Amino acid sequence: MVQATEKSVDEKRQQLVDIIKDMGSVIVAYSGGVDSAFLAAVAYEALNEKALAVTANSPSLAPSELEDAIALATNLGIHYEIIETKETEREDYQANNPDRCFFCKDELYSHLIKFADQRGYAVITNGTNVDDLGDYRPGLEAAKQYGVRSPLVEADLTKQDIRDLSKKMELSTWDKPAQACLSSRIPYGTMVTVEALTRIAKAEHFLRSKGFKQLRVRHHDTIARIEIEPKDFLALLDDSVRDEITEYFKSIGYSYVTMDMNGFRSGSLNEILTAFKKKK
């Protein structure tokens, strides 16, 4: 019996190209992050004008992320458009229950379905990769309900595969820190407001301007809980840096500024998910 050999990343990439070509024409839900940027670039390579990257603009997307997404698409020559979504006006999204992500993606995909019908695109795709399947992601259910496909999963591409291939393609996103909707910084059960999202976006942008890359500002009403990588602890605690951060955070509405001693970890607010469900 001949054992199947594991595919190389280059073979996976070719499989991805073949999958996208078979689709005929695609819309890529494009946030400008590592995964969607890679997918948009490959889709453009495979289909040219029959591939369109669409970015949803709303208060849940940091302005700097939108600027970066536009700049990358422009630089690569990728066809792109921006649509406005209104998830922050939906009560089911504002309630910020553990299934909040479902309603965000429901809002996005309902717009993309109409957009695809109007423009004649055959398939809507997202940047979900194999590693995402093991995480808590209610948005995947929304994708399923709308028939949105995940070509990176179909090609068996992991996050590391995507970073490696992005580096080969000289995409500036190859080492971009993981990002998520700004609402993910607000604890479940605390209402999502445009004011809070704006404050979070400003706080994180300020930290990045100080040289910190992998970070989150968790929003606890008047308290900002900063998560950065442990290797950056000393830099954050430098007297001058600490004073600047504290002064700025207070100027945008935070009364207290703290540093999480466990450091950065994606989805840290999911750690209390079990406790939240018990209360419900």
VEXDREN-2710 file (C-alpha; in Angstrom, 1 decimal):
% VEXDREN-2710
k/r/px/py/pz
1/MET/0.0/0.0/0.0
2/VAL/1.4/3.4/-1.1
3/GLN/1.2/6.0/1.6
4/ALA/0.0/9.5/0.6
5/THR/2.7/12.1/1.0
6/GLU/2.0/15.4/2.6
7/LYS/1.7/18.2/0.1
8/SER/4.3/21.0/0.0
9/VAL/3.2/24.6/0.5
10/ASP/3.8/25.2/-3.2
11/GLU/1.6/22.3/-4.1
12/LYS/-1.1/23.7/-1.8
13/ARG/-0.7/27.1/-3.5
14/GLN/-1.2/25.5/-6.9
15/GLN/-4.3/23.7/-5.6
16/LEU/-5.6/27.0/-4.4
17/VAL/-5.1/28.6/-7.8
18/ASP/-6.9/25.7/-9.5
19/ILE/-9.8/25.9/-7.0
20/ILE/-10.2/29.6/-7.6
21/LYS/-10.0/29.2/-11.4
22/ASP/-12.8/26.6/-11.2
23/MET/-15.0/29.2/-9.5
24/GLY/-15.0/31.4/-12.6
25/SER/-15.4/34.7/-10.8
26/VAL/-15.1/35.6/-7.1
27/ILE/-15.6/38.2/-4.5
28/VAL/-13.0/38.1/-1.7
29/ALA/-14.2/39.4/1.7
30/TYR/-11.0/41.5/2.1
31/SER/-10.0/43.1/5.4
32/GLY/-6.3/43.5/4.5
33/GLY/-5.1/41.0/7.1
34/VAL/-2.7/38.2/6.4
35/ASP/-5.2/35.6/5.1
36/SER/-7.6/37.8/3.1
37/ALA/-4.7/39.7/1.5
38/PHE/-3.0/36.5/0.4
39/LEU/-6.3/35.1/-0.9
40/ALA/-7.1/38.4/-2.8
41/ALA/-3.6/38.4/-4.4
42/VAL/-3.9/34.7/-5.5
43/ALA/-7.4/35.3/-6.8
44/TYR/-6.3/38.3/-8.8
45/GLU/-3.4/36.2/-10.2
46/ALA/-5.8/33.4/-11.1
47/LEU/-8.8/35.4/-12.5
48/ASN/-7.6/39.0/-13.0
49/GLU/-10.6/41.2/-13.5
50/LYS/-13.0/38.4/-12.6
51/ALA/-11.7/38.7/-9.0
52/LEU/-12.8/41.5/-6.8
53/ALA/-11.7/42.3/-3.2
54/VAL/-14.5/44.0/-1.2
55/THR/-13.8/45.6/2.2
56/ALA/-16.6/46.4/4.6
57/ASN/-16.1/49.7/6.3
58/SER/-17.8/50.3/9.7
59/PRO/-16.8/51.5/13.2
60/SER/-15.7/47.9/14.0
61/LEU/-12.8/48.3/11.6
62/ALA/-10.0/50.5/12.7
63/PRO/-9.4/53.4/10.3
64/SER/-5.7/52.5/10.0
65/GLU/-6.7/48.9/9.0
66/LEU/-8.9/50.3/6.2
67/GLU/-6.1/52.6/5.0
68/ASP/-3.6/49.7/5.0
69/ALA/-6.1/47.4/3.1
70/ILE/-6.6/50.1/0.4
71/ALA/-2.9/50.8/0.1
72/LEU/-2.0/47.1/-0.3
73/ALA/-4.7/46.5/-2.9
74/THR/-3.6/49.6/-4.8
75/ASN/0.0/48.6/-4.7
76/LEU/-0.7/45.1/-6.0
77/GLY/-3.2/46.3/-8.7
78/ILE/-6.0/44.2/-7.1
79/HIS/-9.5/45.3/-8.1
80/TYR/-11.2/46.4/-4.9
81/GLU/-14.3/48.2/-3.6
82/ILE/-15.5/49.4/-0.3
83/ILE/-19.0/48.9/1.0
84/GLU/-20.6/50.3/4.2
85/THR/-22.0/47.8/6.7
86/LYS/-24.1/48.7/9.7
87/GLU/-23.6/45.9/12.2
88/THR/-23.0/48.4/15.0
89/GLU/-26.7/49.5/14.5
90/ARG/-28.0/46.0/15.0
91/GLU/-29.3/45.2/18.5
92/ASP/-28.1/41.6/18.2
93/TYR/-24.6/42.8/17.6
94/GLN/-24.7/45.6/20.2
95/ALA/-25.8/43.1/22.9
96/ASN/-22.3/41.5/22.6
97/ASN/-23.3/37.9/23.5
98/PRO/-20.8/35.1/22.6
99/ASP/-22.4/34.7/19.2
100/ARG/-21.8/38.4/18.3
101/CYS/-19.5/37.4/15.4
102/PHE/-22.4/35.6/13.7
103/PHE/-24.3/38.8/13.4
104/CYS/-21.3/40.7/12.2
105/LYS/-20.7/38.2/9.4
106/ASP/-24.5/37.9/8.7
107/GLU/-24.4/41.7/8.0
108/LEU/-21.4/41.4/5.8
109/TYR/-22.5/38.4/3.8
110/SER/-26.0/39.7/3.3
111/HIS/-24.4/42.7/1.6
112/LEU/-22.0/40.7/-0.4
113/ILE/-24.7/38.4/-1.7
114/LYS/-26.6/41.3/-3.2
115/PHE/-23.4/42.8/-4.5
116/ALA/-22.4/39.6/-6.2
117/ASP/-25.8/39.3/-7.8
118/GLN/-25.7/42.9/-9.1
119/ARG/-22.2/42.5/-10.5
120/GLY/-22.4/39.0/-11.7
121/TYR/-19.8/37.3/-9.5
122/ALA/-20.3/33.6/-9.1
123/VAL/-18.8/32.9/-5.7
124/ILE/-18.2/34.8/-2.4
125/THR/-15.0/33.7/-0.6
126/ASN/-13.4/34.4/2.8
127/GLY/-10.0/34.1/4.3
128/THR/-10.7/31.3/6.8
129/ASN/-7.8/28.9/7.1
130/VAL/-7.4/25.4/8.5
131/ASP/-6.2/26.7/11.9
132/ASP/-9.4/28.8/12.3
133/LEU/-11.5/25.7/12.4
134/GLY/-10.3/24.8/15.8
135/ASP/-11.2/28.2/17.3
136/TYR/-14.5/29.5/18.6
137/ARG/-15.8/31.4/15.5
138/PRO/-19.6/31.8/15.2
139/GLY/-19.0/33.7/12.0
140/LEU/-18.2/30.4/10.3
141/GLU/-21.9/29.4/10.7
142/ALA/-23.0/32.6/8.9
143/ALA/-20.6/31.7/6.1
144/LYS/-22.2/28.3/5.8
145/GLN/-25.7/29.7/5.7
146/TYR/-24.8/32.1/2.9
147/GLY/-22.9/29.5/0.9
148/VAL/-19.6/31.4/1.3
149/ARG/-16.6/29.3/0.4
150/SER/-13.2/29.2/2.2
151/PRO/-10.6/28.3/-0.5
152/LEU/-7.7/28.4/1.9
153/VAL/-9.4/25.6/3.9
154/GLU/-10.2/23.7/0.7
155/ALA/-6.5/23.9/-0.2
156/ASP/-5.5/22.7/3.3
157/LEU/-3.5/25.9/4.0
158/THR/-2.5/26.7/7.6
159/LYS/-1.7/30.1/9.0
160/GLN/2.0/29.4/8.8
161/ASP/1.6/28.2/5.2
162/ILE/0.0/31.4/4.3
163/ARG/2.7/33.5/6.0
164/ASP/5.4/31.5/4.2
165/LEU/3.7/31.8/0.8
166/SER/3.0/35.5/1.4
167/LYS/6.7/36.1/2.1
168/LYS/7.6/34.3/-1.2
169/MET/5.2/36.6/-3.0
170/GLU/6.7/39.6/-1.2
171/LEU/3.4/40.6/0.3
172/SER/3.9/43.2/3.0
173/THR/1.3/41.3/5.2
174/TRP/3.4/38.2/5.5
175/ASP/4.5/39.1/9.1
176/LYS/1.5/41.3/10.0
177/PRO/0.3/40.7/13.5
178/ALA/-3.1/38.9/13.8
179/GLN/-6.0/41.3/13.9
180/ALA/-9.7/40.9/14.8
181/CYS/-12.8/43.1/14.9
182/LEU/-12.5/45.9/17.4
183/SER/-15.6/44.5/19.2
184/SER/-13.5/41.5/20.3
185/ARG/-11.8/43.9/22.8
186/ILE/-15.1/44.4/24.7
187/PRO/-16.1/41.7/27.3
188/TYR/-19.1/39.6/26.4
189/GLY/-22.3/41.1/27.9
190/THR/-21.0/44.6/27.7
191/MET/-22.8/46.6/25.0
192/VAL/-20.8/47.5/21.9
193/THR/-21.0/51.2/21.1
194/VAL/-19.4/53.3/18.4
195/GLU/-17.8/55.4/21.2
196/ALA/-16.1/52.4/22.7
197/LEU/-14.9/51.1/19.3
198/THR/-13.5/54.5/18.4
199/ARG/-11.7/54.8/21.8
200/ILE/-10.2/51.3/21.3
201/ALA/-9.0/52.1/17.8
202/LYS/-7.3/55.3/18.9
203/ALA/-5.6/53.6/21.9
204/GLU/-4.2/50.7/19.8
205/HIS/-3.1/53.1/17.0
206/PHE/-1.2/55.1/19.7
207/LEU/0.5/52.0/21.0
208/ARG/1.6/51.0/17.5
209/SER/3.0/54.5/17.0
210/LYS/5.3/53.7/19.9
211/GLY/6.6/50.7/18.2
212/PHE/4.5/47.9/19.7
213/LYS/3.2/45.4/17.1
214/GLN/1.4/42.5/18.6
215/LEU/-1.1/44.0/21.0
216/ARG/-4.7/44.4/22.1
217/VAL/-6.4/47.1/24.3
218/ARG/-9.1/45.3/26.2
219/HIS/-11.9/47.7/27.0
220/HIS/-13.4/47.5/30.5
221/ASP/-15.5/50.7/30.6
222/THR/-13.1/53.3/32.1
223/ILE/-10.3/50.8/32.4
224/ALA/-7.9/49.9/29.5
225/ARG/-6.1/46.6/29.9
226/ILE/-3.1/46.5/27.6
227/GLU/-2.0/43.1/26.3
228/ILE/1.5/43.0/24.6
229/GLU/4.1/40.3/24.2
230/PRO/6.1/39.6/27.4
231/LYS/9.3/40.6/25.5
232/ASP/7.9/44.1/25.3
233/PHE/7.0/44.5/29.0
234/LEU/10.1/46.5/29.8
235/ALA/9.7/48.9/26.9
236/LEU/6.1/49.6/28.0
237/LEU/7.2/50.2/31.6
238/ASP/9.9/52.7/30.6
239/ASP/9.0/55.8/32.6
240/SER/8.7/58.2/29.7
241/VAL/6.8/55.7/27.5
242/ARG/4.5/54.7/30.4
243/ASP/3.8/58.4/31.1
244/GLU/3.0/59.2/27.5
245/ILE/0.6/56.2/27.2
246/THR/-1.2/57.0/30.4
247/GLU/-1.6/60.6/29.5
248/TYR/-2.9/59.8/26.0
249/PHE/-5.3/57.1/27.2
250/LYS/-6.8/59.4/29.8
251/SER/-7.2/62.1/27.2
252/ILE/-9.5/59.8/25.1
253/GLY/-11.6/58.7/28.1
254/TYR/-9.9/56.0/30.1
255/SER/-9.6/56.7/33.9
256/TYR/-7.2/53.8/34.5
257/VAL/-4.5/52.1/32.4
258/THR/-3.3/48.6/33.2
259/MET/-1.0/46.0/31.7
260/ASP/-2.0/42.3/31.6
261/MET/0.8/40.3/33.2
262/ASN/-0.1/37.3/31.1
263/GLY/0.7/39.2/28.0
264/PHE/-0.9/39.1/24.6
265/ARG/-3.0/36.2/23.6
266/SER/-5.6/36.2/20.8
267/GLY/-9.1/35.7/22.0
268/SER/-8.3/36.2/25.7
269/LEU/-11.9/37.3/26.4
270/ASN/-13.0/33.8/25.5
271/GLU/-11.3/32.6/28.7
272/ILE/-14.4/33.7/30.6
273/LEU/-16.9/32.3/28.1
274/THR/-17.8/29.3/30.2
275/ALA/-18.4/31.5/33.2
276/PHE/-20.6/33.8/31.1
277/LYS/-22.7/30.9/29.8
278/LYS/-23.3/29.7/33.4
279/LYS/-24.6/33.1/34.4
280/LYS/-26.9/33.1/31.4
END
